[in-house]
Amino acid sequence: MKFKILGNTNLKVSSICLGTMTWGGKQNNQSEAFEQMDYAITQGINFFDTAELYPGFKENYGATETIIGNWFKKRNNRKKIILATKISGPGRSWIRGGALQYTKKNINKAIEGSLKRLQTDYIDLYQLHWPERKTNNFGKLGYEHHKKEEEWNSIKSILVVLKEFINQGKIRYVGISNETAWGLLKFLELSKLYNLPRIVSVQNSYNLLNRTYEIALAEISIREKSSLLVNSPLAFGILTGKYRNNQRPRGSRTELFGEYHRYFKKLSLLAAEEYFKIAEKYNISLAQLSLAFVNQQPFVTSTLIGATTMNQLKENIESINIELNSEIVEEINLIHKNNPNPAP
């Protein structure tokens, strides 16, 4: 395993982070999650990412954190893991009423709930899952400003609250997720002005079908030491090749949740087919080609990988040992140039 420093902290996190969104719902049970975590640590992974929202539905809210907490208790190894979780943004009526979430009251409820489910007294990295304000995330490439914008908690007020929990020892560092360049810069600016917690990481999508992070955020990540933690590196499975030729495997996300419009677009599927040809040419799997490309970007600190089977998990982790040469990267970039960001 390879390791990198998380943001401007002294934490060394594995370049592969174990994603957990499939646990506790319709895809993986607790026994399977335990097997994944056990295997991950044997491969040198010391970084787990989860969220209070996971696995994503009202009936199993918090189930993923509960599974991780049970594993910590049974294995007695909490201190071996750098643990990241997230407070949900607005929009889920079954999470504290669904309105604005980044108030002091709601942040307190969220943190205490996560600590209890995770059976720990501290969280290494606490992240805001998505912005309260309306902005161009979740597949929106262009920004449209609304003159009569709805209210949202100021970034300064959020940082003030998070500082209290850092002072209490309940969280160590803070990060953001699904954010824009403006959002990251504003967080950084206000933390400097008012001596508030600094954003050490951004968890955003980055993959061969969505390289928009390169446009503005990549430079900020490097210059400001705000790590990119990559989610969706395989574009919801499109970049594994399992949906080629209109296949819909049993138990896959498309079978369970429908075709996720952000990635299931004509241009996305065409690009994925071209990337498949490159992988086939160089005798590596499409998943490993896709992950290796992400892993070796200088602005990427850790790549979140999730799997529903052990074979998938092993293949994904092995990608850390694959180095794409300049010839392969040039071929990838040519496809990107001809069909840029089909799934922003």
C-alpha positions as CSV (number, residue, x, y, z in Angstrom):
1,M,0.0,0.0,0.0
2,K,1.0,3.6,-0.6
3,F,0.4,6.4,1.8
4,K,0.0,10.2,1.6
5,I,-0.4,13.0,4.1
6,L,-4.0,14.2,4.6
7,G,-4.1,17.9,3.8
8,N,-1.9,19.9,6.1
9,T,-2.3,17.4,9.0
10,N,0.2,14.8,10.2
11,L,-2.1,11.9,9.3
12,K,-0.7,9.3,6.8
13,V,-3.7,7.8,5.0
14,S,-3.6,4.9,2.6
15,S,-3.9,5.9,-1.0
16,I,-6.9,3.5,-1.2
17,C,-9.7,4.3,1.1
18,L,-12.4,1.7,1.9
19,G,-15.8,3.0,0.9
20,T,-18.8,1.6,2.8
21,M,-22.0,2.8,1.1
22,T,-23.1,-0.7,0.1
23,W,-23.2,-2.0,3.7
24,G,-26.4,-2.5,5.7
25,G,-28.9,-2.2,2.8
26,K,-29.8,-4.2,-0.2
27,Q,-26.2,-5.0,-1.3
28,N,-24.0,-6.2,1.6
29,N,-24.9,-7.5,5.1
30,Q,-22.8,-7.2,8.3
31,S,-20.9,-10.4,7.8
32,E,-19.8,-9.4,4.3
33,A,-18.8,-5.9,5.5
34,F,-16.7,-7.5,8.3
35,E,-15.0,-9.6,5.7
36,Q,-14.2,-6.6,3.6
37,M,-12.8,-4.6,6.5
38,D,-10.7,-7.6,7.7
39,Y,-9.2,-8.0,4.2
40,A,-8.7,-4.3,3.7
41,I,-6.5,-3.9,6.8
42,T,-4.4,-7.0,5.7
43,Q,-3.6,-5.0,2.5
44,G,-2.4,-2.0,4.4
45,I,-5.6,0.1,4.2
46,N,-5.9,2.4,7.3
47,F,-8.6,4.8,6.0
48,F,-12.4,4.1,6.1
49,D,-15.1,6.5,4.8
50,T,-18.7,6.4,5.7
51,A,-21.7,8.7,6.4
52,E,-24.7,8.9,8.6
53,L,-26.9,8.7,5.4
54,Y,-25.5,5.3,4.3
55,P,-26.7,3.1,2.8
56,G,-29.1,5.7,1.7
57,F,-32.7,5.0,2.6
58,K,-35.1,5.8,5.5
59,E,-35.5,2.3,6.6
60,N,-31.8,1.7,7.1
61,Y,-30.5,5.2,8.1
62,G,-27.3,4.8,10.0
63,A,-26.9,1.1,9.3
64,T,-23.5,1.4,7.8
65,E,-22.0,3.3,10.7
66,T,-23.6,0.7,13.1
67,I,-21.8,-2.1,11.2
68,I,-18.5,-0.3,11.5
69,G,-19.1,0.3,15.2
70,N,-19.8,-3.4,15.7
71,W,-16.6,-4.3,13.9
72,F,-14.6,-1.9,16.1
73,K,-16.0,-3.5,19.2
74,K,-15.5,-7.0,18.0
75,R,-11.9,-6.5,16.7
76,N,-10.9,-3.9,19.3
77,N,-8.9,-2.0,16.7
78,R,-10.4,1.5,16.5
79,K,-7.0,3.2,16.9
80,K,-5.7,1.4,13.8
81,I,-8.2,3.2,11.5
82,I,-8.4,6.8,10.3
83,L,-12.1,7.2,10.3
84,A,-14.1,9.6,8.2
85,T,-17.8,10.2,8.3
86,K,-20.3,12.9,7.1
87,I,-23.2,14.9,8.3
88,S,-26.0,14.9,5.7
89,G,-27.0,18.1,3.9
90,P,-30.6,19.2,3.5
91,G,-33.2,17.3,1.5
92,R,-33.9,14.1,3.4
93,S,-37.1,14.6,5.3
94,W,-36.3,11.6,7.5
95,I,-33.0,13.2,8.7
96,R,-33.8,15.8,11.3
97,G,-36.8,17.1,9.3
98,G,-34.9,17.5,6.1
99,A,-34.4,21.3,6.4
100,L,-31.0,23.1,6.9
101,Q,-28.7,20.7,8.7
102,Y,-25.6,22.8,9.5
103,T,-27.0,24.6,12.6
104,K,-25.4,24.0,16.0
105,K,-28.3,21.9,17.1
106,N,-28.3,19.7,14.1
107,I,-24.6,19.3,13.9
108,N,-24.6,18.3,17.6
109,K,-27.3,15.7,17.0
110,A,-25.5,14.3,13.9
111,I,-22.1,14.0,15.7
112,E,-23.5,12.4,18.8
113,G,-25.5,10.0,16.7
114,S,-22.5,9.0,14.6
115,L,-20.3,8.6,17.7
116,K,-22.9,6.3,19.3
117,R,-23.4,4.1,16.2
118,L,-19.6,4.0,15.5
119,Q,-19.0,3.1,19.1
120,T,-16.1,5.5,19.4
121,D,-15.5,8.8,21.2
122,Y,-13.8,10.6,18.3
123,I,-14.0,11.0,14.5
124,D,-10.8,11.6,12.7
125,L,-12.3,13.5,9.7
126,Y,-15.8,15.0,9.9
127,Q,-17.2,16.1,6.5
128,L,-20.2,18.1,5.3
129,H,-21.8,15.7,2.8
130,W,-23.1,18.4,0.4
131,P,-23.7,22.2,0.5
132,E,-26.9,23.7,1.9
133,R,-26.8,26.4,-0.8
134,K,-28.0,25.6,-4.4
135,T,-25.0,25.3,-6.6
136,N,-23.7,23.2,-9.5
137,N,-23.0,19.8,-8.0
138,F,-24.4,16.4,-8.5
139,G,-24.2,16.5,-12.3
140,K,-24.8,20.2,-13.0
141,L,-21.9,21.6,-15.1
142,G,-23.1,25.2,-15.3
143,Y,-23.9,27.5,-12.4
144,E,-27.3,29.3,-12.4
145,H,-27.7,31.9,-9.7
146,H,-31.1,32.5,-8.2
147,K,-31.7,36.1,-7.2
148,K,-34.2,35.0,-4.5
149,E,-31.9,32.4,-3.0
150,E,-33.1,30.4,-0.1
151,E,-31.4,30.9,3.2
152,W,-28.5,28.8,4.3
153,N,-26.1,28.7,7.2
154,S,-23.1,30.9,6.7
155,I,-19.8,29.2,6.2
156,K,-18.3,31.1,9.2
157,S,-21.1,30.0,11.5
158,I,-20.5,26.3,10.5
159,L,-16.8,26.6,11.2
160,V,-17.5,28.2,14.6
161,V,-19.7,25.2,15.6
162,L,-17.2,22.7,14.3
163,K,-14.4,24.3,16.3
164,E,-16.4,23.7,19.4
165,F,-16.5,19.9,18.7
166,I,-12.7,19.9,17.9
167,N,-12.1,21.6,21.2
168,Q,-14.2,18.9,22.9
169,G,-12.1,16.2,21.2
170,K,-15.1,14.7,19.4
171,I,-13.7,15.4,15.9
172,R,-10.1,16.0,14.9
173,Y,-10.3,17.5,11.4
174,V,-13.0,18.8,9.1
175,G,-13.6,18.3,5.4
176,I,-16.2,19.1,2.7
177,S,-17.8,17.0,0.0
178,N,-19.5,17.7,-3.3
179,E,-18.2,21.2,-3.2
180,T,-17.2,23.8,-5.8
181,A,-14.1,25.9,-6.1
182,W,-15.8,28.9,-4.7
183,G,-17.0,26.9,-1.7
184,L,-13.5,25.5,-0.9
185,L,-11.9,28.9,-1.3
186,K,-14.4,30.6,1.0
187,F,-14.0,28.0,3.7
188,L,-10.2,28.4,3.5
189,E,-10.5,32.2,3.5
190,L,-12.7,32.4,6.6
191,S,-10.6,29.8,8.5
192,K,-7.6,32.1,8.1
193,L,-9.4,35.3,8.9
194,Y,-11.1,34.1,12.1
195,N,-8.7,31.3,13.3
196,L,-11.3,28.6,12.6
197,P,-10.8,25.0,11.6
198,R,-9.1,24.6,8.2
199,I,-10.6,22.3,5.6
200,V,-8.1,19.5,5.1
201,S,-10.0,17.6,2.4
202,V,-12.6,17.7,-0.4
203,Q,-14.5,14.5,-1.3
204,N,-15.7,15.0,-4.8
205,S,-16.4,12.8,-7.8
206,Y,-13.4,12.3,-10.2
207,N,-13.2,9.6,-12.8
208,L,-12.6,9.1,-16.6
209,L,-16.1,10.3,-17.3
210,N,-15.9,13.3,-15.0
211,R,-12.6,15.2,-14.9
212,T,-14.1,18.5,-14.0
213,Y,-12.1,18.6,-10.8
214,E,-9.1,19.4,-12.9
215,I,-10.5,22.7,-14.1
216,A,-10.2,24.7,-10.9
217,L,-10.2,22.6,-7.8
218,A,-7.1,20.6,-8.6
219,E,-4.8,23.7,-8.3
220,I,-6.4,24.7,-5.0
221,S,-6.0,21.2,-3.6
222,I,-2.2,21.3,-4.4
223,R,-1.5,24.9,-3.4
224,E,-3.7,24.9,-0.3
225,K,-3.0,21.3,0.8
226,S,-6.7,20.4,0.8
227,S,-6.7,16.8,-0.2
228,L,-8.9,15.4,-2.8
229,L,-10.6,12.2,-1.6
230,V,-12.1,10.7,-4.8
231,N,-15.6,9.3,-4.7
232,S,-17.2,7.5,-7.6
233,P,-13.9,6.6,-9.3
234,L,-15.7,3.9,-11.3
235,A,-18.7,6.1,-12.2
236,F,-21.2,4.0,-10.4
237,G,-19.8,0.9,-12.1
238,I,-19.9,2.1,-15.6
239,L,-16.1,2.0,-15.7
240,T,-16.0,-1.7,-14.7
241,G,-17.4,-2.7,-18.0
242,K,-20.2,-4.7,-16.4
243,Y,-22.9,-2.7,-18.1
244,R,-21.5,-3.2,-21.6
245,N,-23.8,-4.5,-24.3
246,N,-26.9,-3.4,-22.2
247,Q,-26.1,-5.9,-19.5
248,R,-27.8,-5.3,-16.1
249,P,-26.2,-7.8,-13.6
250,R,-28.3,-9.0,-10.7
251,G,-27.6,-7.0,-7.5
252,S,-26.0,-4.1,-9.3
253,R,-26.9,-0.5,-8.6
254,T,-28.9,-0.2,-11.8
255,E,-31.0,-3.2,-10.9
256,L,-31.6,-2.0,-7.4
257,F,-31.8,1.8,-7.8
258,G,-32.5,2.4,-11.5
259,E,-30.2,3.9,-14.1
260,Y,-28.5,6.8,-12.4
261,H,-28.8,9.6,-15.0
262,R,-25.5,11.2,-14.3
263,Y,-23.6,8.3,-15.7
264,F,-26.1,6.5,-17.9
265,K,-26.0,8.8,-20.8
266,K,-25.2,8.0,-24.4
267,L,-21.9,10.0,-24.4
268,S,-20.8,8.4,-21.1
269,L,-21.4,4.9,-22.4
270,L,-19.6,5.7,-25.7
271,A,-16.6,7.0,-23.8
272,A,-16.6,4.0,-21.5
273,E,-16.5,1.7,-24.5
274,E,-13.4,3.5,-25.8
275,Y,-11.7,3.2,-22.5
276,F,-12.5,-0.5,-22.5
277,K,-10.6,-0.8,-25.8
278,I,-7.5,0.7,-24.2
279,A,-7.7,-1.6,-21.2
280,E,-8.1,-4.6,-23.5
281,K,-5.1,-3.4,-25.7
282,Y,-2.8,-3.3,-22.6
283,N,-4.3,-6.4,-21.0
284,I,-5.6,-4.9,-17.8
285,S,-9.2,-4.6,-16.6
286,L,-11.2,-1.5,-17.3
287,A,-11.7,-1.1,-13.6
288,Q,-8.0,-1.1,-12.9
289,L,-7.2,1.2,-15.8
290,S,-9.8,3.7,-14.4
291,L,-8.6,3.4,-10.9
292,A,-4.9,3.6,-11.8
293,F,-5.5,6.8,-13.7
294,V,-7.1,8.4,-10.7
295,N,-4.6,7.1,-8.2
296,Q,-1.6,8.6,-10.0
297,Q,-3.0,12.2,-10.3
298,P,-0.8,14.6,-8.2
299,F,-3.8,16.3,-6.6
300,V,-5.4,13.0,-5.4
301,T,-4.6,11.9,-1.9
302,S,-6.9,8.8,-1.6
303,T,-9.3,7.0,-3.8
304,L,-12.5,5.6,-2.3
305,I,-13.3,2.1,-3.5
306,G,-16.5,0.3,-2.7
307,A,-17.3,-3.3,-3.7
308,T,-20.1,-5.8,-3.2
309,T,-18.0,-8.9,-3.7
310,M,-14.5,-9.8,-2.4
311,N,-13.3,-10.3,-6.0
312,Q,-14.2,-6.7,-6.8
313,L,-12.5,-5.5,-3.7
314,K,-9.3,-7.4,-4.4
315,E,-9.2,-6.1,-8.0
316,N,-9.8,-2.6,-6.9
317,I,-7.2,-2.6,-4.2
318,E,-4.6,-4.1,-6.6
319,S,-5.0,-1.0,-8.8
320,I,-2.6,0.8,-6.4
321,N,0.3,-1.4,-7.9
322,I,-0.5,-0.4,-11.5
323,E,1.4,2.5,-13.0
324,L,0.1,3.7,-16.4
325,N,2.9,4.8,-18.8
326,S,2.8,7.9,-20.8
327,E,1.6,6.1,-23.9
328,I,-1.5,4.8,-22.1
329,V,-2.2,8.2,-20.6
330,E,-1.9,9.9,-24.0
331,E,-4.5,7.5,-25.4
332,I,-6.8,8.2,-22.4
333,N,-6.4,11.9,-22.9
334,L,-7.3,11.7,-26.6
335,I,-10.6,10.1,-25.8
336,H,-11.2,12.7,-23.1
337,K,-10.4,15.5,-25.6
338,N,-12.9,14.1,-28.1
339,N,-15.6,13.5,-25.5
340,P,-14.9,15.7,-22.5
341,N,-16.7,15.1,-19.2
342,P,-19.8,13.3,-20.5
343,A,-21.0,12.8,-16.9
344,P,-20.1,16.0,-15.0
